[in-house]
């Protein structure tokens, strides 16, 4: 809607969660192609905003028609963090990429390198929600990323990290143990830098 007023602003603190899913590929007794789906979800911490028009606080859901017209024609809106300091996480992106290795499962020096290298398939934004704010930041393939399988090894391999967009710092966290507490601390504003 043209006259709608956003009342949340991103804090620049993101949680990245990646899950790995093995996909069927042609192989014979474990020798052949392999394919992995890397499903990435990016959550951002948002601060609730108080919105001011011409120096007076307005409520987004009860803005008058006249106020909405002013906003539509370019009146200056000022947003400040809400007095109650409330925050929330929101899903900014969810999507997958697929990587494949044409020939895996065997370790022979005579096989050309291009057959044993991992390739990313096109179609990254197919069935994606939102757009990836950091397509260059991923957990899969990093030596410091730990993919953990919950449910006694029956769950999908999952890794998580906190990313600060201002400092470009990526901190790995355990998705099962540390992630819920970290998100709660961030929401309570105890760890925002």
N, C-alpha and C positions, 0 to 999 in steps of 0.2 A: 504494500500500500504506500502511495506516494507521501502521505502525511504522517506515517508512523514514526515514532521516536524510539531509538534504541536506548535502552536503559542499563546496559551492561557494557563494560569495556575490558578488553583483554589485558591481563597482567604481564604477558610475555613469559609465563612459566607454563611449560608443556609436559605432559606425560605421554611417552611413546611406548606402545605395547605391540610386540610382534609375535605372531603364532605361525608355526610351520606345519604344513600339511603335505604329506607325500601323495603325489598324483601318479596315476598309472601311465607308464610309458613302455614302449616295446623293449622287452628283454627276454632272455632265455636262461633260466636257472641263475638269475642274478647278474648276468652279463648282458649289457646293452645300455639303452638310454635310461636316464633317470630324470624326474621332474619334481620340483618342489614349489608349492604355492606359499608365498610369504605374505601373510595378511597383516597389514599395518593399521593401527588405530592411533590417532593423535587427539588427545584431550587438552584443552586449554583452561587455565584458571581465569575466571572472570570476576571482576568487582562490580557490585551493584552501583549504579550511578544515580545521583540526583541531577535532574535536568532543569536548567534555568533559561527562561526566555525573557529578555529585557529586564534582567535583574531579579525576576520573581520565579520561585520554584513552581514547576508545573508537573502534573502527574501524566505520564504517557497515555494511560487508559481513559483519562477524563479531560483531555485537551479540548478546548472549544473549537468550533469550526473556524472562527476568526484566527485563533492561534495556529491551527493547522495550515490555513492559507498563508499566514506570515512565514511559517517554516517552509512551505512549498516554494515560496518566492524568494527564499534566501536569507531569512532573518537569522541572526547569529544565535546559536544554542551554545550554552556553556554546560559542560558536564563535570561533576566533581564526585569523588567517592562518596557513597551514601553515608549518612551519619551513623547508621547501625553497623557499618563495616562488613556487611554480609558478602559472601563470595560463593561461587559455585563452579563446578567443572562442567564443561560442555564438550561434546564430541565435535571436533572440527573436521576430521577426515577419517574415513574408513575405506580401504581399498587394498587390492592385491597386485602383486607382480609374480610372474612365473619365471623360474630359472631352470634351465635344462642342461644336461651334459650328454652329448650324443653317444659317448661310449664310456661306460663306467663299470666298476666291479671287477676290473682286472688291472694288474700292475705290470705292464710290459714296456720296455724301453723302445721297442720297435714301432709302437703306435704313435702316429704324428700328434703333436701337442694340440692342434686345433680340434681333434676328436675327443680329447679328454678335458678340455677347458669348459668352464661353466658360462652359459650365455643367458642373457635376459631376453625373454620373448616380448614382442610388441603387444600393445593393448593394455597398458597399465591403468588407464582410466575407465576401462569397461567395468560396469557395475560398481563404480566408486561413489561414495557419498562425500561431497565437498571436494576441495582440491588440496593436495598435500602441501602444507605450508613449508615443509623442509624435505623436498624429494632427495636431497643429497645426504640427509642424516638418516641412517638406517642402523639396525642392530645386527642383522644377519651378515655374517662374514667378518665381524669384528672379533679380534682375539680376546677382548675383555668382556664380551657379552656371554652371559650364562643362560642357556635355554634350559628351563626346568620343566620336568614332566610331573604334573600333579597326579593325585589318585594312585599313588604307588607305582608310577611309571606307565599308567594307562592313559593319562591325559596327553593333550597335544603339547609339544615343546613350545614354551612361552618365555620370552625375555621382556624386560621393562627397563625404562630409564627416565630420568628427569632431565629436561632440556631447558636451559635458560637462554632465551633468544637474545638478550642484551649482551651477556658475556660469552655466548656460544659454548657454554660448558655443558657437557653431557655426563651425567652421573648414573652409572648402572645401579639398579635396585633389584632385589629378589621379588619376582612377581607374586609369590604366594605369601611370604612372610612380611616383607618391608613395604610393599606397595600400598596396601590399604591404610597402614598407619601414616605413611608419608603423605598420602592424599588428604587424610584427615587433618594432619598438622598444617598442611598448606592452606586448607580451607579455614582453619582457625588462625591463620596469619602468624604462626610462630616461627616459620622458616622461610618466609619470603625475603629474598635478598634484594 
